[in-house]
Amino acid sequence: MAVRVLVVDDSVFFRNRIKQILAHHPDIEVVDTAKNGAEAVAKVKLLHPDVVTMDVEMPEMDGITALKQIMAENPCQVVMLSTLTRRSAAVTLEALSLGAADYMEKDAREWVAGSGQSDAGAVEKILAEKILALGGRKPRPGLHSRPEPVAKPGAALRAPVSTAALTRPSTQLTEPKSSSQFVKRDGKVRIPDCGIVSIGSSTGGPAALQFILTQIPADFPVPVLITQHMPKAFTSVFAKRLDDLCAVTVKEAENGDKLIAGHVYLAPGGQQMILDPSNAGKLIIRESDERMTYKPSVDLTFASVAKGYGRRAVALVLTGMGADGCDGARLLKTVGATVWAQDKESCTIFGMPKAVIDAELADAVLNLDSIRQLFKHWGH
């Protein structure tokens, strides 16, 4: 059965262009279009599409207002279309925290350049892949409610909870394919003693990362690296958003940053983040080779962590399309590191974690709430 799509945009050009792109795919059906958020809300209620492509800025009712109403009344998968500006980045990240599943950059030059190329062109390929991947998934609006932030240093922190509170976590585990000291015989996950945590994510990652990081305490005992597939204009805004919400310090990584416990370093969009080969406590940010598919790449960051920290590294692969992180996870396993993967049910897109699980590299497969609980009580 074809994925049913509602196209929402105040621009006649973009409405027609999106319809043209999707019309070439036999597994996608555009059921209607809308020119503003009010029309979108009404047509979602009437037509019950699987996926909505939603412009951010529209007259009468903007995309954020429409998204809130759709997620409250008739939840479905929503892909936001946004220009690459700081303001649009902030609005798009707000949309992701409110329940939008994904977003696409709205650069008219790229969309025009692909015109008439049917199956060719990056825009056509990416848009179709996103819609097909989301079409078979049910939205999970409950995940995106704004979590209560942990207090910043100087404010009163909640009393730490003993790890005994994790004796009955809602955790699904794989049977480890190799022995792991971090997965007990009773199926519980032991919080590891490590020197660094490295996280990779893509589609669905911003909401998942906010869900996890807002609950970890300021005294988190190790530095955290995050490689999230995200364009350059978004990463500084996302880092600032997380820093405002989290007890830990979150920053967009810069070349030469020294790793500090309780600090989170977000790879800049369009560049690569690796550990300095001569000093594992220092970051190198470099321009990406144009041949690299992902900028930033989870594989590259994981590979450098494997070399710098060996068995004292913990890697976590969260929701996302594709298989970025799988090759890096393989290198991590060769040096004795621990690899965890998010489970299918709590993923927006079960692509990156699936690749790691299918390759038998995951020591544990955890749902998102269990991951948050582990990070929240780490070291206590």
C-alpha atoms as one frame of an Amber mdcrd trajectory, in Angstrom:
protein
   0.000   0.000   0.000   1.341   3.414  -0.986   2.415   5.960   1.637  -0.213
   8.715   1.632   1.205  12.245   1.771  -0.288  15.688   2.372   1.872  18.552
   1.019   1.617  21.834   2.948   3.282  25.007   1.683   2.201  28.570   0.956
   4.440  28.610  -2.138   2.774  27.365  -5.329   6.232  26.468  -6.644   7.083
  24.227  -3.696   3.659  22.581  -3.592   3.938  21.697  -7.264   7.612  20.714
  -7.038   7.017  18.325  -4.140   4.014  16.806  -5.918   6.127  16.389  -9.066
   8.913  14.637  -7.169   6.611  12.272  -5.303   4.458  11.486  -8.345   7.389
   9.592  -9.858   7.467   7.093  -7.003   5.033   4.157  -7.260   4.935   3.645
  -3.482   3.957   7.238  -2.643   0.608   8.921  -3.216   0.006  12.659  -2.740
  -3.545  12.758  -1.416  -3.883  16.563  -1.393  -2.141  19.881  -0.782  -2.709
  22.794   1.607  -1.487  26.386   1.440  -1.408  27.149   5.166  -1.524  25.530
   8.583  -5.261  25.924   9.049  -5.953  24.024   5.837  -3.399  21.419   6.889
  -5.119  20.757  10.223  -8.500  20.362   8.518  -7.184  18.083   5.767  -5.233
  15.871   8.178  -8.453  15.353  10.128 -10.353  14.530   6.930  -7.792  12.492
   4.975  -5.614  10.859   7.698  -2.363  10.927   5.673   0.633   8.840   6.733
   3.092  11.720   6.262   2.763  15.502   6.040   5.425  17.750   4.497   5.029
  21.020   6.421   6.423  24.426   5.575   7.578  26.352   8.659   6.594  29.895
   7.725   3.067  30.378   6.321   0.305  32.994   6.609  -2.879  32.530   8.658
  -1.406  29.610  10.618   2.308  28.788  10.651   3.805  25.315  10.604   4.577
  25.161  14.339   1.016  26.038  15.346  -0.353  23.514  12.857   2.058  20.842
  14.087   0.964  21.298  17.709  -2.685  20.920  16.732  -2.072  17.921  14.476
  -0.032  16.079  17.112  -2.720  16.775  19.730  -5.710  15.784  17.596  -4.639
  13.501  14.719  -0.978  12.506  15.156   0.957  11.550  12.028   4.509  11.750
  10.761   5.507  15.324   9.870   8.556  16.418   7.867   9.315  20.123   8.303
  10.664  22.172   5.373  12.989  24.925   6.580  15.385  27.507   5.163  18.984
  27.370   6.364  19.011  30.354   8.709  19.599  30.533  12.458  16.015  31.625
  13.038  14.621  28.799  10.916  16.979  26.344  12.624  15.626  27.340  16.045
  12.029  27.000  14.854  12.733  23.637  13.216  14.364  22.277  16.372  11.327
  23.410  18.336   9.178  21.499  15.831  11.254  18.350  16.360  10.795  18.635
  20.124   7.043  18.984  19.575   6.717  15.802  17.556   7.924  16.432  13.999
   9.809  13.356  12.801  12.311  14.980  10.454  13.130  18.039   8.383  14.566
  19.041   5.014  16.491  22.102   3.982  14.425  24.407   1.756  16.929  25.816
  -0.711  15.048  26.880  -3.858  18.208  26.666  -5.975  18.660  22.971  -5.246
  14.988  22.196  -5.788  14.976  24.048  -9.129  18.227  22.409 -10.238  16.609
  18.979  -9.902  13.477  19.972 -11.815  12.413  17.481 -14.460  14.961  14.860
 -13.476  12.322  12.422 -12.176  14.352   9.863 -10.224  17.650  11.787 -10.373
  19.005  14.458  -8.033  19.761  14.573  -4.341  16.576  16.400  -3.338  14.304
  13.862  -5.017  16.191  10.929  -3.527  16.328  12.304   0.016  12.691  13.392
   0.110  11.419  10.034  -1.172  13.656   8.098   1.248  12.432  10.108   4.221
   8.775   9.675   3.339   9.080   5.956   2.655  11.021   5.386   5.889   8.476
   7.312   7.952   5.405   5.948   6.191   5.483   2.639   8.013   6.034   4.122
  11.477   3.461   5.357  13.973   4.165   8.732  15.590   5.010   8.750  19.282
   3.862  12.175  20.513   4.386  11.237  24.164   8.183  11.245  23.702   8.255
  14.861  22.718   6.682  16.468  25.743   9.195  18.914  27.176  11.152  17.114
  29.932  11.801  18.796  33.253  15.421  19.962  33.040  17.955  19.001  35.674
  19.227  22.070  37.510  22.426  23.776  36.375  25.332  23.897  38.837  24.540
  26.290  41.661  20.905  25.219  41.847  19.617  22.396  44.006  20.050  19.018
  42.347  17.714  16.132  42.959  19.082  13.530  45.326  20.835  10.818  43.309
  18.945   7.592  42.944  20.753   4.348  43.578  21.273   2.031  40.636  19.064
  -0.368  42.545  16.216   1.639  41.048  17.153   0.051  37.742  16.444  -3.500
  38.826  13.275  -3.532  36.739  14.059  -1.286  33.762  11.892  -1.465  30.664
  14.850  -2.889  28.812  15.007  -5.230  25.870  18.331  -6.979  25.464  19.912
  -8.934  22.701  21.723 -12.112  23.563  25.297 -10.836  23.253  27.191 -12.534
  20.437  30.431 -12.128  22.348  30.983 -12.113  26.089  30.396  -8.697  27.657
  31.120  -7.733  31.249  28.394  -5.091  30.962  25.443  -7.415  30.354  24.583
  -9.573  33.366  23.150 -13.056  33.254  19.814 -11.766  34.561  19.462  -9.505
  31.503  20.228  -6.229  33.288  22.792  -3.782  31.987  25.651  -2.901  34.311
  26.650   0.753  34.062  30.224   0.604  32.775  33.320   2.243  34.177  34.632
   4.127  31.171  36.507   7.210  30.020  34.220   8.544  27.309  30.747   8.151
  25.808  30.246   8.643  22.069  26.739   8.893  20.590  25.694   8.734  16.937
  22.260   9.678  15.623  20.328  10.975  12.624  16.575  11.077  11.892  14.755
  11.405  15.213  18.034  12.135  16.967  17.386  15.714  18.157  14.299  14.722
  20.154  15.947  11.537  21.457  19.078  13.406  22.536  17.033  16.066  24.321
  15.051  13.331  26.052  18.249  11.705  27.332  20.538  14.640  28.071  18.055
  16.789  29.976  18.016  14.203  32.764  21.721  13.568  33.327  23.355  15.327
  36.297  25.971  18.057  36.106  28.553  15.770  37.720  28.390  13.211  34.900
  31.780  11.534  35.271  33.008  11.496  31.649  32.878  13.671  28.516  30.239
  12.929  25.881  30.687  13.249  22.110  27.617  13.575  19.891  27.673  13.082
  16.145  24.222  14.062  14.869  23.541  14.332  11.137  22.638  18.014  10.884
  23.489  20.946   8.576  25.952  23.658   9.562  23.321  26.290  10.358  21.617
  23.986  12.860  24.339  22.599  15.125  25.235  25.794  17.003  21.540  26.481
  17.625  20.938  22.890  18.745  23.922  22.984  21.113  22.653  26.241  22.659
  19.155  24.782  23.033  20.500  21.700  24.823  22.798  23.780  27.010  19.839
  25.876  28.151  17.878  22.739  29.076  20.607  20.544  30.544  22.586  20.447
  33.781  25.664  19.378  31.847  27.452  21.908  29.652  26.658  21.412  25.961
  28.622  23.160  23.225  29.254  22.955  19.518  32.695  21.374  19.314  35.622
  23.554  18.248  39.060  22.607  17.024  41.385  22.159  19.984  38.662  21.666
  22.616  39.953  19.770  25.655  37.577  17.074  26.848  36.104  17.728  30.301
  33.880  15.432  32.345  30.277  16.610  32.457  30.657  18.398  29.116  28.910
  17.407  25.893  30.521  18.185  22.525  28.297  18.335  19.427  30.010  17.810
  16.071  29.587  20.877  13.822  27.446  20.361  10.734  29.397  20.049   7.499
  32.618  19.087   9.304  34.170  16.059  10.990  34.918  15.588  14.692  37.708
  13.235  15.759  40.045  12.788  18.696  43.565  14.074  18.275  45.685  10.975
  17.477  48.509  12.333  19.653  46.249  13.410  22.536  42.971  11.547  23.111
  41.806  14.286  25.473  41.650  16.864  22.699  39.336  17.310  19.708  40.169
  17.994  16.100  37.490  19.613  13.932  38.309  19.506  10.254  36.683  20.127
   6.932  35.109  17.021   5.451  36.299  15.215   2.385  33.665  15.844  -0.290
  33.499  12.092  -0.902  32.120  11.524   2.593  28.384  10.900   2.578  27.843
  12.154   6.124  29.197  15.442   7.422  29.626  14.815  10.338  30.205  11.066
  10.173  29.514   8.758  13.118  31.929   6.208  11.678  34.845   8.677  11.735
  34.175   9.788  15.297  33.730   6.208  16.528  36.964   5.141  14.795  38.940
   7.876  16.530  37.365   6.977  19.888  38.336   3.339  19.362  41.937   4.370
  18.816  42.021   6.882  21.661  40.126   5.033  24.400  39.994   1.361  23.436
  37.958  -0.777  25.843  37.260   2.286  28.061  34.818   3.687  25.496  31.052
   3.306  25.424  29.291   3.972  22.112  25.571   4.427  21.646  23.802   4.287
  18.277  20.444   6.032  18.270  17.628   6.404  15.748  18.495   7.292  12.155
  18.344   6.327   8.504  21.173   4.421   6.845  24.067   2.575   8.458  26.479
   5.292   9.594  28.148   4.104  12.792  28.222   0.420  11.924  31.797   0.391
  10.629  32.905   2.508  13.565  31.140   0.165  15.986  33.015  -2.755  14.437
  36.329  -1.017  15.159  35.207  -0.281  18.711  34.384  -3.937  19.305  37.820
  -5.040  18.097  39.421  -3.029  20.921  36.978  -4.266  23.577  34.714  -1.210
  23.797  31.014  -1.413  24.691  28.366  -0.728  22.048  24.701  -0.131  22.797
  21.889   0.346  20.256  18.402   1.846  20.527  15.564  -0.621  20.029  13.164
  -0.627  17.075  10.028   0.380  18.937  11.460   3.578  20.391  13.249   4.651
  17.177  11.803   7.157  14.748  13.757   5.332  12.030  15.268   1.934  12.805
  18.167   2.170  10.358  21.460   2.941  12.077  20.761   0.816  15.184  19.471
  -2.040  13.014  22.716  -2.093  11.041  24.710  -2.439  14.282  22.377  -5.112
  15.688  22.297  -7.111  12.439  26.103  -7.071  12.356  26.048  -8.610  15.868
  27.955  -5.663  17.338  25.483  -4.534  20.016  26.142  -5.591  23.612  22.650
  -4.429  24.519  19.543  -3.143  22.741  17.766  -0.578  24.899  14.597   1.437
  24.599  14.889   5.183  24.925  13.561   5.413  28.461  16.048   2.782  29.669
  18.880   4.707  28.002  17.781   7.863  29.790  17.630   6.042  33.140  21.122
   4.625  32.663  22.577   8.064  31.893  20.640   9.669  34.737  22.083   7.302
  37.363  25.533   6.795  35.845  28.202   7.009  38.518  25.729   7.116  41.455
